[in-house]
Amino acid sequence: MTDWLGGVADFDGHYDSPAGFSSSLHTFVFGPQTSWPSRVSPFAHVWIGGAHISSGGLGESAFAMAIGGGIDTRLVHGIYWRVIQGDYLPTHFGNAWENNARLSTGIVFRF
């Protein structure tokens, strides 16, 4: 939208096998992100969306959000390395809130 404000869609999955049972958590969140436009670019965001958890053939979908930020550094025009991203990721399944945290790194393509 501008040099410092954009829209982001974030999809991710987490997989585990506690006690031999396969389980997964997928989140899909969307929203605004602000950043400082420079070669090394700090950013912050607040996203809302949903989550789906499944285990043993059963599944449930619920509300999710992500509040966080991090640092990107430009590799070439339009391609950045996400040095670090940290998020507080609460979900609400059934009548219980889960307070999750996630750290990530990776490649970002900006359009």
C-alpha positions in Angstrom: 0.0 0.0 0.0 2.8 2.4 0.9 6.6 2.1 1.7 5.9 1.6 5.4 2.4 -0.1 5.4 1.3 -3.3 3.7 -1.1 -6.2 3.9 0.2 -9.7 4.8 -1.2 -13.2 4.7 0.6 -15.8 6.9 -0.1 -19.6 6.7 1.9 -22.1 8.7 1.8 -25.6 10.1 3.2 -27.3 13.2 3.4 -31.1 13.4 4.1 -33.4 16.4 3.6 -37.0 17.5 3.1 -36.9 21.3 2.7 -40.4 22.7 2.7 -41.9 19.2 -0.4 -39.9 18.1 0.1 -37.7 15.0 -1.2 -34.2 15.5 -1.0 -30.9 13.5 -1.9 -27.2 14.0 -2.4 -25.0 11.0 -2.9 -21.2 11.3 -4.1 -18.8 8.7 -3.9 -15.1 9.7 -4.1 -11.8 7.8 -3.7 -8.1 8.5 -1.6 -5.0 8.4 2.1 -4.8 8.9 4.2 -1.7 9.4 7.9 -1.5 8.5 10.8 0.9 8.4 11.7 1.0 4.6 15.5 0.5 4.5 18.1 -2.2 3.7 17.7 -3.5 7.3 14.0 -3.2 8.0 12.3 -3.7 11.4 8.6 -4.5 11.3 5.5 -5.0 13.5 2.1 -6.6 12.9 -1.3 -7.5 14.3 -3.1 -10.3 12.3 -6.3 -12.1 12.9 -7.7 -15.3 11.4 -8.2 -18.9 12.3 -6.5 -22.1 13.3 -7.2 -25.8 12.7 -6.0 -28.5 15.0 -6.3 -32.2 14.2 -5.2 -35.4 16.0 -6.2 -39.0 15.5 -8.6 -38.2 12.7 -10.5 -35.6 14.7 -10.3 -31.9 14.0 -11.5 -28.5 15.2 -11.2 -25.0 13.8 -11.1 -21.8 15.9 -10.1 -18.2 16.2 -6.4 -17.2 16.1 -4.3 -14.1 16.0 -0.7 -13.2 15.8 1.0 -10.1 17.4 4.7 -9.6 16.8 7.5 -8.3 14.7 11.0 -8.8 13.6 13.8 -7.8 11.2 14.1 -8.2 7.4 17.3 -7.5 5.4 17.2 -6.9 1.6 19.1 -9.4 -0.5 18.1 -8.1 -3.9 15.1 -6.0 -5.2 11.9 -7.6 -3.9 13.6 -10.5 -2.0 14.4 -10.2 1.7 15.9 -12.5 4.3 13.7 -12.6 7.4 16.5 -12.6 10.0 14.0 -13.2 12.9 10.3 -13.0 13.5 8.7 -13.5 16.9 5.0 -13.8 17.5 2.5 -14.2 20.4 -0.1 -16.5 18.9 -3.2 -17.1 21.0 -5.8 -19.6 19.9 -9.3 -20.4 21.3 -10.4 -24.0 21.0 -13.5 -25.0 22.8 -13.7 -22.9 26.0 -10.0 -22.6 26.5 -7.4 -20.1 25.3 -4.0 -21.4 24.4 -1.0 -18.9 24.6 1.6 -19.9 22.0 4.8 -18.3 20.9 6.7 -18.8 17.7 10.1 -17.8 16.3 10.9 -18.1 12.6 13.3 -17.2 9.8 13.0 -17.4 6.1 12.8 -15.7 2.7 10.2 -13.0 2.0 9.0 -11.9 -1.4 7.6 -8.4 -1.6 5.3 -7.3 -4.4 
